[in-house]
Amino acid sequence: MRLEYTGLSEMQGSLVALDGVSDVSFDELAEITLGNGERRFGRVITIDGDKVILQVFEGTDGIDMENVNTRFTGKPISMPLSKEILGRIFNGAGKPLDGLREVFPDERRNINGSAINPVCRRYPRSCIMTGISAIDATSTLIRGQKLPIFSGAGMSHNELAAQIVRQAHMMSDDEEFAIVFCAMGVKNDTAEFFKKDFQESGALGRVVMFLNMASDPIIERILAPRCALTAAEYLAFRHGYHVLVVLTDMTSYCEALREFSSSKGEIPSRKGFPSYMYSDLASIYERAGLIEGQKGSVTQVPILTMPNDDISHPIPDLTGYITEGQIVLSRDLEQKGIYPPVAILPSLSRLMKDGTGEGNTREDHGDLSNQLFASYSAVADARSLASVIGEDELSELDKQYVRFGERFEREFICQGDRENRSIEQTLDLGWKLLGTLPRNELGRVSDKLLDKYYKPAEAEIME
């Protein structure tokens, strides 16, 4: 029988303090009963001798400091889980938002998860297709990888996230695939966009949605990605699903973490964020991977908006240290009307080479990707020269590169938000565009592959 404590000693924002408390642990769940019988929940965030500070999930509005009882449950925050979570919509704390009943649990799991033993990790060696050429061809998403998308405020990352959820699939159709989608700090219209899109496209049946609204308490925003990853780990390592986790927007999460840290009176670090933000982000990102002896996998695509489009800001900077590459969205491409505005040159997938090529996608994938990258890099040089001397003064080869760059952006990078390209269509399109360049300029591809796939487009060059 656990003790029940009457009254509070302090209350500030979503934090409450109790004195004279014993036998509690960090992150333990507490049940708070108000004078009118209403129950709220909180978690232990600080223990200082016999003084304990709780963060209240539902906020502290309406709490009378004297007429309130607190009981510590002796357990961390856990989430009820079963296969019926597929197709369901929850809030950031794992409570149903779809009007249906609570999940009848097959088991309950601590939302903080458990660390994957590095010795038991399997190396990722197969890919997940998104149907988006700019990702599948040059920054391929590998199963078990964590590949973030760096965007900017007001850009089309929400549309891109929805398209990835609709179109993502495994190369093999006989493997079970699911998606866990977690939106943090979103406005009502954005939440409605995601719900309507997934329902109308039929994708919701394989999706578990977690929606944390901008008006919800910040504690719920901190819990949301952990609840989402707990659901993903359950489906992956209990039922053998290959799970893709899409987290948007990690910037909202980090800002909630900063507000939470400030309310505790902690000394801030870079740009006011807590000094432990790196380890906190790592506790989320490192829950992706494959485990020896387990059939399933967890793959992460965190999306974050860079404040002022600054890639050196602490949030993208620390994310880049932990993850295995990045997909960067370009505001210049967005302003040209190109969707998705994926900037090819700063984007990369560090695990791509091990999950593509013969036996996975197609034999020419790796060489074609390298050549597209090199050729598009030459486009930047030709455009820079044209800005100085004028396009009419460029050499014929530089003019070909400028035309290649325009077609590459308009035909390869740009595609409809409902256009789902197979990997074969994407690779064939890449070869079609390389055909507008002389063969002797394609130094990243072997002669064997050039003989098989390269077809010069002489007529198009003359035009």
Secondary structure per residue as TSV (DSSP state, phi and psi in degrees):
chain	resnum	aa	ss	phi	psi
A	1	M	-	360.0	122.4
A	2	R	-	-93.5	150.7
A	3	L	-	-70.3	154.4
A	4	E	E	-118.2	129.9
A	5	Y	E	-104.5	134.3
A	6	T	E	-102.7	132.6
A	7	G	-	83.5	164.4
A	8	L	-	-126.8	149.7
A	9	S	S	-93.1	-28.9
A	10	E	E	-147.9	158.3
A	11	M	E	-151.6	125.8
A	12	Q	E	-147.3	117.0
A	13	G	T	60.5	-125.5
A	14	S	T	-93.9	7.9
A	15	L	E	-103.5	140.4
A	16	V	E	-131.6	150.8
A	17	A	E	-122.3	144.1
A	18	L	E	-127.1	140.9
A	19	D	S	-105.3	157.6
A	20	G	S	73.8	26.6
A	21	V	-	-95.5	141.0
A	22	S	-	-136.4	160.2
A	23	D	S	60.6	47.9
A	24	V	-	-125.9	164.5
A	25	S	-	-128.7	159.6
A	26	F	T	-62.5	138.3
A	27	D	T	72.5	10.3
A	28	E	E	-70.5	146.4
A	29	L	E	-83.5	136.0
A	30	A	E	-122.7	145.1
A	31	E	E	-109.2	124.2
A	32	I	E	-111.8	121.9
A	33	T	E	-109.7	120.2
A	34	L	E	-81.3	169.8
A	35	G	T	-61.5	-29.0
A	36	N	T	-87.3	7.4
A	37	G	S	91.9	-8.3
A	38	E	-	-65.9	138.6
A	39	R	E	-109.3	134.4
A	40	R	E	-127.5	165.4
A	41	F	E	-127.5	150.9
A	42	G	E	-147.5	172.7
A	43	R	E	-129.4	150.4
A	44	V	E	-75.2	122.2
A	45	I	E	-114.2	-18.9
A	46	T	E	-145.8	136.6
A	47	I	E	-126.5	116.8
A	48	D	E	-128.2	92.6
A	49	G	T	66.3	-121.8
A	50	D	T	-99.2	12.0
A	51	K	E	-101.0	130.9
A	52	V	E	-125.3	135.8
A	53	I	E	-110.4	130.6
A	54	L	E	-112.2	145.8
A	55	Q	E	-104.4	122.3
A	56	V	E	-89.6	123.7
A	57	F	T	-60.4	-45.7
A	58	E	T	-87.2	3.4
A	59	G	-	86.8	171.8
A	60	T	S	-107.9	7.3
A	61	D	T	-59.2	132.0
A	62	G	T	84.5	3.0
A	63	I	-	-86.8	126.5
A	64	D	-	-92.2	118.8
A	65	M	S	-59.9	-27.1
A	66	E	S	-92.0	-33.5
A	67	N	S	-103.8	65.2
A	68	V	E	-150.4	140.4
A	69	N	E	-117.6	139.9
A	70	T	E	-124.6	130.1
A	71	R	E	-125.5	129.6
A	72	F	E	-90.3	130.9
A	73	T	E	-82.8	-16.4
A	74	G	E	79.2	8.1
A	75	K	E	-132.4	151.8
A	76	P	E	-74.8	174.1
A	77	I	-	-67.3	127.9
A	78	S	E	-128.1	166.6
A	79	M	E	-130.8	133.4
A	80	P	E	-74.6	136.1
A	81	L	E	-135.3	140.4
A	82	S	-	-160.9	174.2
A	83	K	G	-67.5	-14.5
A	84	E	G	-72.9	-3.5
A	85	I	G	-69.0	-21.2
A	86	L	T	-63.9	130.9
A	87	G	T	86.0	0.4
A	88	R	-	-99.3	159.2
A	89	I	E	-122.1	127.7
A	90	F	E	-124.8	162.0
A	91	N	E	-85.1	-176.1
A	92	G	T	-64.8	-20.1
A	93	A	T	-98.4	8.0
A	94	G	S	85.8	15.4
A	95	K	-	-93.3	141.0
A	96	P	B	-60.3	137.5
A	97	L	-	-114.6	-2.4
A	98	D	S	-96.3	8.8
A	99	G	S	81.3	0.0
A	100	L	-	-92.7	171.6
A	101	R	-	-71.2	168.6
A	102	E	-	-60.7	153.2
A	103	V	-	-66.8	130.1
A	104	F	-	-82.2	110.0
A	105	P	-	-76.8	136.5
A	106	D	S	-80.4	-32.3
A	107	E	E	-162.8	166.1
A	108	R	E	-117.5	140.1
A	109	R	E	-130.0	144.2
A	110	N	E	-61.0	126.3
A	111	I	T	-70.0	-14.4
A	112	N	T	-78.6	-8.1
A	113	G	-	66.9	-174.0
A	114	S	-	-133.0	140.4
A	115	A	-	-61.7	140.8
A	116	I	-	-80.7	124.6
A	117	N	-	-60.7	121.5
A	118	P	G	-55.0	-31.9
A	119	V	G	-67.1	-27.3
A	120	C	G	-92.0	-1.4
A	121	R	E	-73.8	137.3
A	122	R	E	-96.8	145.4
A	123	Y	-	-75.8	131.5
A	124	P	-	-67.5	130.2
A	125	R	-	-140.9	18.2
A	126	S	-	-142.4	160.0
A	127	C	E	-112.4	162.8
A	128	I	E	-112.7	125.1
A	129	M	E	-88.2	139.7
A	130	T	-	-107.3	-10.8
A	131	G	S	76.9	7.1
A	132	I	-	-110.4	115.8
A	133	S	H	-58.4	-42.8
A	134	A	H	-64.3	-23.1
A	135	I	H	-94.2	-50.3
A	136	D	H	-63.9	-34.0
A	137	A	T	-83.0	-45.1
A	138	T	T	-114.7	-16.6
A	139	S	S	-138.3	58.6
A	140	T	-	-61.4	135.9
A	141	L	E	-82.5	121.5
A	142	I	E	-100.5	138.8
A	143	R	T	-61.0	124.7
A	144	G	T	95.9	-2.4
A	145	Q	-	-86.9	162.9
A	146	K	B	-119.0	109.9
A	147	L	-	-126.0	100.6
A	148	P	-	-78.2	157.5
A	149	I	E	-111.8	120.1
A	150	F	E	-96.5	117.5
A	151	S	E	-122.0	-172.3
A	152	G	E	-130.5	161.5
A	153	A	T	-58.8	133.6
A	154	G	T	82.3	-0.1
A	155	M	S	-86.4	176.7
A	156	S	T	-89.8	40.6
A	157	H	H	-72.6	-28.9
A	158	N	H	-65.9	-43.1
A	159	E	H	-62.9	-39.7
A	160	L	H	-66.0	-41.3
A	161	A	H	-61.1	-44.2
A	162	A	H	-63.8	-39.0
A	163	Q	H	-66.4	-39.8
A	164	I	H	-62.4	-43.2
A	165	V	H	-62.6	-43.2
A	166	R	H	-65.3	-40.0
A	167	Q	H	-104.7	-17.2
A	168	A	-	-60.7	139.0
A	169	H	E	-159.0	160.4
A	170	M	E	-80.4	159.0
A	171	M	S	-65.4	-32.0
A	172	S	S	-103.3	131.4
A	173	D	T	-78.7	-11.5
A	174	D	T	-89.7	7.7
A	175	E	S	-106.4	138.4
A	176	E	-	-73.8	131.5
A	177	F	E	-131.2	137.0
A	178	A	E	-141.9	162.1
A	179	I	E	-129.1	134.6
A	180	V	E	-110.7	120.0
A	181	F	E	-113.5	126.4
A	182	C	E	-128.5	116.3
A	183	A	E	-108.7	129.8
A	184	M	E	-120.4	130.5
A	185	G	E	66.9	32.5
A	186	V	E	-91.9	155.2
A	187	K	-	-80.2	166.6
A	188	N	H	-59.9	-39.9
A	189	D	H	-68.4	-34.2
A	190	T	H	-68.7	-42.5
A	191	A	H	-61.9	-41.7
A	192	E	H	-65.2	-36.3
A	193	F	H	-59.8	-47.5
A	194	F	H	-64.8	-47.1
A	195	K	H	-61.4	-46.6
A	196	K	H	-64.9	-41.1
A	197	D	H	-63.3	-46.6
A	198	F	H	-69.0	-36.1
A	199	Q	H	-69.2	-45.9
A	200	E	H	-70.1	-31.3
A	201	S	H	-83.0	-10.5
A	202	G	T	82.0	4.2
A	203	A	G	-74.8	-21.6
A	204	L	G	-60.1	-27.9
A	205	G	G	-61.1	-24.0
A	206	R	G	-111.1	12.3
A	207	V	E	-115.3	141.1
A	208	V	E	-109.1	118.6
A	209	M	E	-104.5	136.3
A	210	F	E	-123.1	120.3
A	211	L	E	-119.1	115.5
A	212	N	E	-109.6	118.5
A	213	M	E	-83.9	157.6
A	214	A	T	-61.7	-27.1
A	215	S	T	-85.7	-6.4
A	216	D	S	-76.0	158.9
A	217	P	-	-60.6	148.3
A	218	I	H	-65.6	-27.0
A	219	I	H	-60.9	-35.9
A	220	E	H	-66.4	-33.4
A	221	R	H	-67.7	-32.7
A	222	I	H	-75.3	-30.9
A	223	L	H	-79.0	-29.1
A	224	A	H	-54.3	-52.5
A	225	P	H	-65.8	-28.2
A	226	R	H	-72.8	-38.2
A	227	C	H	-64.1	-43.2
A	228	A	H	-61.7	-43.4
A	229	L	H	-72.5	-29.5
A	230	T	H	-64.7	-43.2
A	231	A	H	-62.6	-40.5
A	232	A	H	-64.8	-44.1
A	233	E	H	-64.5	-36.5
A	234	Y	H	-63.4	-49.3
A	235	L	H	-64.9	-37.1
A	236	A	H	-75.1	-50.9
A	237	F	H	-100.3	-4.4
A	238	R	H	-104.8	-37.4
A	239	H	H	-118.1	3.1
A	240	G	-	77.8	18.3
A	241	Y	-	-77.6	148.8
A	242	H	E	-92.6	115.1
A	243	V	E	-112.6	128.6
A	244	L	E	-102.0	123.5
A	245	V	E	-106.4	119.9
A	246	V	E	-107.6	118.9
A	247	L	E	-114.7	119.1
A	248	T	E	-142.2	129.5
A	249	D	-	-115.6	125.7
A	250	M	H	-65.4	-20.4
A	251	T	H	-65.3	-40.4
A	252	S	H	-62.0	-40.2
A	253	Y	H	-61.1	-47.9
A	254	C	H	-66.2	-34.8
A	255	E	H	-68.1	-34.4
A	256	A	H	-66.2	-38.3
A	257	L	H	-63.4	-40.0
A	258	R	H	-64.6	-43.3
A	259	E	H	-64.2	-40.7
A	260	F	H	-62.8	-45.0
A	261	S	H	-63.2	-40.9
A	262	S	H	-64.6	-39.1
A	263	S	H	-66.2	-23.5
A	264	K	T	-86.7	-5.3
A	265	G	T	78.3	23.7
A	266	E	-	-77.8	151.6
A	267	I	-	-73.0	123.7
A	268	P	B	-76.5	160.7
A	269	S	-	-114.3	-140.7
A	270	R	G	-55.8	126.8
A	271	K	G	52.6	30.0
A	272	G	G	84.3	-2.7
A	273	F	-	-78.4	152.4
A	274	P	B	-66.9	152.0
A	275	S	T	-67.2	-18.9
A	276	Y	T	-94.3	14.2
A	277	M	H	-63.0	-34.0
A	278	Y	H	-60.1	-50.0
A	279	S	H	-68.7	-31.6
A	280	D	H	-66.5	-45.7
A	281	L	H	-63.9	-38.2
A	282	A	H	-63.1	-34.5
A	283	S	H	-65.6	-19.7
A	284	I	H	-92.0	-53.6
A	285	Y	H	-65.0	-35.2
A	286	E	T	-76.5	2.9
A	287	R	T	-84.9	4.8
A	288	A	-	-89.4	152.3
A	289	G	E	144.8	-176.4
A	290	L	E	-122.2	146.3
A	291	I	E	-120.1	135.6
A	292	E	T	-55.4	132.5
A	293	G	T	84.9	-5.5
A	294	Q	-	-107.7	137.1
A	295	K	S	-75.1	-38.2
A	296	G	-	-81.1	-178.6
A	297	S	E	-155.6	158.0
A	298	V	E	-123.6	122.0
A	299	T	E	-117.5	139.4
A	300	Q	E	-118.5	137.3
A	301	V	E	-125.5	86.3
A	302	P	E	-77.3	138.7
A	303	I	E	-114.5	132.6
A	304	L	E	-138.8	144.8
A	305	T	E	-96.7	125.7
A	306	M	E	-81.1	119.5
A	307	P	G	-57.2	127.0
A	308	N	G	58.1	25.8
A	309	D	G	58.1	27.9
A	310	D	-	-93.8	106.7
A	311	I	T	-73.5	-12.7
A	312	S	T	-92.4	2.3
A	313	H	S	-59.8	149.0
A	314	P	H	-52.6	-35.0
A	315	I	H	-68.7	-56.1
A	316	P	H	-66.2	-31.9
A	317	D	H	-62.7	-50.4
A	318	L	H	-69.0	-36.7
A	319	T	H	-60.6	-41.3
A	320	G	H	-63.0	-31.8
A	321	Y	H	-68.2	-33.0
A	322	I	H	-89.9	-34.4
A	323	T	S	-92.4	177.3
A	324	E	S	-111.9	61.9
A	325	G	E	116.8	-169.6
A	326	Q	E	-165.1	152.5
A	327	I	E	-111.4	120.3
A	328	V	E	-106.1	130.5
A	329	L	E	-93.3	137.8
A	330	S	-	-102.3	127.3
A	331	R	H	-70.0	-31.7
A	332	D	H	-62.3	-44.0
A	333	L	H	-66.2	-38.2
A	334	E	H	-60.2	-41.7
A	335	Q	H	-70.5	-21.6
A	336	K	T	-81.0	-4.5
A	337	G	T	84.2	19.9
A	338	I	-	-94.4	125.8
A	339	Y	S	-127.8	136.0
A	340	P	S	-75.9	142.4
A	341	P	-	-81.4	57.5
A	342	V	E	-78.7	121.5
A	343	A	E	-81.3	111.1
A	344	I	E	-66.6	-43.2
A	345	L	E	-66.2	-44.5
A	346	P	E	-83.7	-3.4
A	347	S	E	-90.9	143.9
A	348	L	E	-160.4	155.3
A	349	S	E	-123.1	110.9
A	350	R	T	-69.3	-19.2
A	351	L	T	-99.7	3.1
A	352	M	H	-59.0	-40.8
A	353	K	H	-62.6	-24.4
A	354	D	H	-92.6	-7.6
A	355	G	H	-121.3	7.3
A	356	T	S	-125.6	178.5
A	357	G	S	94.1	-167.0
A	358	E	T	-60.1	132.3
A	359	G	T	93.8	-17.4
A	360	N	T	-119.3	-63.5
A	361	T	S	-111.8	-84.2
A	362	R	-	-153.3	152.8
A	363	E	T	-57.7	-30.1
A	364	D	T	-90.4	-1.1
A	365	H	H	-58.3	-51.5
A	366	G	H	-61.6	-49.6
A	367	D	H	-65.3	-40.8
A	368	L	H	-62.6	-43.3
A	369	S	H	-59.5	-46.0
A	370	N	H	-61.3	-39.7
A	371	Q	H	-70.8	-40.2
A	372	L	H	-61.5	-40.7
A	373	F	H	-63.1	-47.4
A	374	A	H	-65.3	-42.0
A	375	S	H	-68.1	-40.0
A	376	Y	H	-69.3	-29.9
A	377	S	H	-65.0	-39.1
A	378	A	H	-66.0	-29.0
A	379	V	H	-60.8	-41.9
A	380	A	H	-61.2	-40.0
A	381	D	H	-65.3	-43.1
A	382	A	H	-64.7	-39.1
A	383	R	H	-67.3	-37.8
A	384	S	H	-63.7	-41.8
A	385	L	H	-65.8	-40.7
A	386	A	H	-63.2	-33.0
A	387	S	H	-69.0	-18.1
A	388	V	H	-95.8	-49.5
A	389	I	H	-105.2	-7.0
A	390	G	-	91.9	144.5
A	391	E	G	-66.1	-30.4
A	392	D	G	-65.6	-24.7
A	393	E	G	-89.5	-1.8
A	394	L	S	-69.9	154.3
A	395	S	-	-67.5	163.7
A	396	E	H	-60.5	-38.0
A	397	L	H	-65.0	-42.7
A	398	D	H	-64.3	-36.0
A	399	K	H	-64.2	-38.7
A	400	Q	H	-62.5	-40.0
A	401	Y	H	-65.8	-39.7
A	402	V	H	-62.1	-43.9
A	403	R	H	-66.7	-38.4
A	404	F	H	-60.3	-44.1
A	405	G	H	-60.8	-42.0
A	406	E	H	-64.2	-43.9
A	407	R	H	-69.6	-36.6
A	408	F	I	-61.1	-43.0
A	409	E	I	-70.4	-41.0
A	410	R	I	-80.9	-29.4
A	411	E	I	-108.4	-34.1
A	412	F	I	-94.7	-57.2
A	413	I	I	-67.1	-46.9
A	414	C	-	-76.1	130.9
A	415	Q	-	-156.6	159.7
A	416	G	-	-66.4	152.8
A	417	D	T	-71.9	-8.7
A	418	R	T	-112.5	8.9
A	419	E	-	-90.3	118.6
A	420	N	-	-111.7	100.9
A	421	R	-	-90.9	134.3
A	422	S	-	-72.5	163.5
A	423	I	H	-65.3	-32.1
A	424	E	H	-65.8	-43.2
A	425	Q	H	-61.9	-41.4
A	426	T	H	-63.9	-47.8
A	427	L	H	-67.0	-40.4
A	428	D	H	-63.5	-37.9
A	429	L	H	-65.1	-38.9
A	430	G	H	-60.9	-43.3
A	431	W	H	-66.0	-37.4
A	432	K	H	-60.3	-42.1
A	433	L	H	-71.6	-37.5
A	434	L	H	-65.3	-23.2
A	435	G	T	-65.0	-14.9
A	436	T	T	-82.4	-3.4
A	437	L	S	-110.3	151.2
A	438	P	-	-61.4	147.2
A	439	R	G	-61.4	-35.6
A	440	N	G	-71.0	-5.5
A	441	E	G	-90.6	-7.4
A	442	L	-	-98.0	67.7
A	443	G	T	-80.6	-5.1
A	444	R	T	-93.8	0.6
A	445	V	S	-117.8	139.1
A	446	S	-	-68.6	154.4
A	447	D	H	-59.8	-34.6
A	448	K	H	-61.1	-45.4
A	449	L	H	-72.4	-34.9
A	450	L	H	-63.0	-42.3
A	451	D	H	-61.0	-33.7
A	452	K	H	-84.7	-37.5
A	453	Y	H	-115.2	-24.0
A	454	Y	-	-78.1	126.6
A	455	K	-	-132.8	107.7
A	456	P	-	-62.9	142.2
A	457	A	-	-110.5	69.8
A	458	E	H	-58.6	-41.5
A	459	A	H	-64.0	-38.5
A	460	E	H	-69.2	-34.8
A	461	I	H	-64.4	-42.4
A	462	M	H	-63.8	-32.1
A	463	E	-	-65.5	360.0
